[in-house]
Amino acid sequence: MLKSLAEKILGSKKPAIARGISLVENESKQAGELLKLLYKHTGNAYLIGITGPPGAGKSTLTNCLTKILREKGFKVGIICVDPTSPFTGGALLGDRIRMQELGIDEDIFIRSMATRGSLGGLSKKAKEASEILDASGKDFIILETVGVGQSELDIAQTADTTIVVLVPESGDAVQTMKAGLMEIGDIFVINKSDRDGSDALGVALRTMLHLKMTKESDRQIPVVKTVASKNKNVGELYDFIILHKEYLMKNGKLAKKRKENLLKQINLLVNNKLENKFWTAGKKKELEENIEKISERELTPYDFVDNLFYSGN
């Protein structure tokens, strides 16, 4: 069954791709076996991460960028990661409605993935889903997420090019720097730039990016002003993405970056496996029996954990 599913994914069959991503998202035992079958067919797609605050227009930007990529003849996969509960749905998943026109294109695959309230597995699931899209023959994969802290850092550790989208009214540039976004962005986009304050935000961003440059810096991070709802300057953003891709490939930095991301992925896989193997039924029972003592300060959590490692359960 899994071999047949893998063959259909390699043949870029949409139902098979959807089924494969569902196995990953639901943490099915079959997911690991499927990914093993597909792995040697991955590594060809270029991953673009798009992050920023809610309401920045990331979905509209993704929509416009995808159309440009398709005009250039590229096959595109889109993974929209939302920090929302799949049980309540949420307005963020509703934002994908405007992408439905793209979904009828056989060479575009779109999938919304909810984090189910947990940010910890975000990079793992997004990475594994992107591997399925990669194996299916997509040239570019866009990972879109709402910037809520850990999620954009996870995406930056998965993507080849990370785009940070801001809007004039999303707060001053100092807040952007505090949020750590200055550290992860390869390209900055000021969307809805026809609104007041876009020029001031652009100047502040460029100033901070210039100050952040070191003697070893061999690339100035671009700031692009767009109005995605009017498809304004999105072509310029595409040009900067291609320039960044060429820059990474020319300097051998793409291979280096992907190896670094692989190391993080392997560490995450090891940690997950160790955690699952460690928490046996006996150890879980021990925790339930001792939580009251720990809560009442009769037993320290440090002694309890030490005892867990040396107990026979």
N, C-alpha and C positions, 0 to 999 in steps of 0.2 A: 504493500500500500504506500509506504513512504517513498520507495523508489519511483513509483508511478507519479506521486505528487511532485517529487523533485524534478522529474523529467518534464512535467507540465509547467513548472515554474521556470525551468530553463528555456522552455518554449514560449515564455511570456504570456501564459494563459491567466487572465485576470482572476477567475474563480480560484485557481490554485494558489496564486500569490496571496489572495485574501485569506485562504485557509491556512497557509503557512504562517502569516503574521498573527492570525488568531491563536495558533498553537503557541507562539512566542509570548503573546500578550497574556494568555491564560496559564503560562508557566507549565505547560503540558510536558510530560516525560518524553513525548515524541519529538518535542522541539529540538532538543539537543542532537538527536539522531539525524533529523532533517538538516540542521545546520552543518553537521559533519559531511553529509552528502553534497552540500552546495558549496562548501568553503573554497575548494580549488577553482571554482568558477567566479570567485569574487576578487575585488581589488582593482576593478576597471572603472567603476563609477567615481565621479567627483562629488564630494559631499559639501553642501552649502548649509551652514547653520544660520538661522534668522531668529533673533531674540530681541526683546524690548518690552516695555510696560504695556498693560492692557489698553486697547484703544489707539495704539500707535499706527495702526493700518498695516500690520504685518501680512494679514491674509490678502488684502488688496494688492500689496507689493508682490507677494508670492504669485498671485494670479497673473499680474502683468509680466513678471520675470519669466514665468513658465511659458507664456505665449511667445516671448522673444526666443527662448530656447527652442521651442518647437518650430518657429520660423527658420531657425538655423539648422533644422533637421535632427535635433537631439531628442532622445527619448528621456522622459522625466518621471521620477517618482517623488511623491510628496508625503511626508509624515508630519502631521500636526499634533504636537504633544501638548495636552492641556492639564493643568493642575486642578482638575475638577473630578467630582465623583461620577462614575458612570451610572450610578443609581438615580441621581437627580438630573443627569443630563447637563444642565447648565447652559448659560447663554454663549459661552465660548465655543462650544461645539456647534452651536447654531450659526456662528459666524462663517462656517464653512459652506453655507448654502450658496454663496456667491461663486464658489469654485465648481459647482455642479456642471456648468457648461464645459469645463475642462474634462470632466469624468467620462464624457462620451467618446473622447479620443482614445483609440486603442493603444497609443504609445504614451499615455499618461496614466499613472496609477496614484490615487489619493487615499490616504487612510488617516483617520483621527484616532489617536491613542490617549486614553485617560490614564493618569498616574495612580488613580485609585487612592488618593490621599497620601501616597508615599512618594517622596522625592528620591529616596535611596536607590531604587531600581530603574530610575529614569534613563540613565545613560546605557545600561545593560539592554533594556528592551528596545530603545531607539536604535542602538547599534545593531542588534540582532535583526530587527525589522529591516534596517537598511541593507544588511547582508543579503536578505531575501530579494529585495528590489535590485540590488547589484547583480546577483546571479541571474535575474530575469532579463538582463540586458539593458538596464537603464544607464544612460550616459551621465546624467546629473540626478542627484537626490537632494531634495530640499528638506531640511529638518527645521520645522517652525515651532517655537515654544514661547510661552509667556514668561517674561523675566520676573521671577519671584524669589531670587536668592540662589539656591543651589542649582536650580534647573538650568540656568544659562551656563554655569560652570561645567555641568555635565555635557551640555551640547558642544561647548568649546573643546572638550576632550574627545569628541566624536567627529566633528566636522573638519574639513580641510581649510575652508574659509568661513570665518564667523563674521556675520553682519549684525551690528547693533543698531536698531531702529529707535529713534527718539522723535518726539514732537515738541514744538516750542513751549506748549503749556504743561509738559510733563515734569517741570521743575528745573532748577538751575543746573548748570554744568557741574557744580561742586557736589550736588547730590548724586549725579551720575558717577563721579569719581569715587564717592563713598561706597556706592553699590558694587564697586569692583569691576564695572563694565569697561573701564578704561584699559584694564589688563587683558581682556579677552578679545576685543574687537580688532579685526583685520581691516574692516571697512566700516565707517560710521555713516548712517543715513539720517538726515533730518527730513522726516516725512511731513506732509501737510505744511510745506514750507511757504505756502501763500498766506499763512497766518502771521499775526504780529509776534515778534520776538525771535523769528527764525534767524535773522541776521546776527543778533546778539548771541544766540546759542552757537551759531557757526563759528563766530570769532572766538568765543570762550573755549569751544572744543579744540579748535586748531591750535590755540595758544597752549592748552594743557598737553596736547599730543606732541607739540614741539618741545616743551619743557621736559617731557618724559623721554625724549630721544637721548640716547647715550652715544658715545664715540663709536661704539660698535654697530649702531643702527645703520643699516644700509637701505632702508626703505621708509618713506614717509607715509603714514597712514592717511588715506584719503577721507574727506568728508563730502558726501554727496547730498545735495538738496533735491528732494523729489516731491511730487504731488501725485501719488499713486492712483487716486480716484480719477485723475485726468490723464493718466499714463505719461506724466511729464518727467523727463530725465531718467526714466527707468532704463533706457538704452545706455545711458552713461554708467549706471550701476553695473549693468552687464559687462561693459568694457573693463571696468575696474576688477570685476571678478576674474575675467580671463587674464588680465594683466597679473593679478595675484597668483593665479594658477601657474602661469608661465614663469613668474619669479621663483616660486617654490620648486618647480621642476628644474629650472636652469641651475639653481644653486644646490641641488640635492637635498633641499630642505623638506620637500614633500615626503620623500622616503623616510627621512629622519623623524618627521612629525608623526607619520603613520606608525612607525616603530614605537614611539613614545606612547601613542594612544593604545597600541596593542599591549604594551606592558601594563597599562592601567586596566585594560579590559581583562587581562589574565589574572591580575591581582584581585579584581572584583569577583571573577569566577571562582578563584581559590577561596576567597573569604566566604562566599555564599555556600560553597560545598562544605567547608570546614564547619560553618555555623549549623548547617542542616545535619551534618554527621554528629556534631557535638551534642545537640539537644535531643538526647534519647528520652524515651518515656520516663525512665527512672530519674533522670536529671530534672525534667519538668516537674515531676512529683515532689522531688526534693525542694525545689524552689517554692512550690505551693505550700509545703509544710513549714518552711522557714521564713516566709515573707513577713509573717506577723512578728517574729523575733527580731528581724532586721528593722522593721518599722518602729518597734518599741526600743530600739538601741540595745537589745540584749546580745545581738550578734552583728558584727560589722559586715557590710557587703563584700569587703576585701577578703576577710577570712572565709566567708561563704564561697566566694569564687575560687579561692585557693583549694578549699575542700572539694569542690566540684571536680577539679582537675585530677585529684588524687583518689576520688571515690571510684568504686568498681562499677557504677551504673553506666 
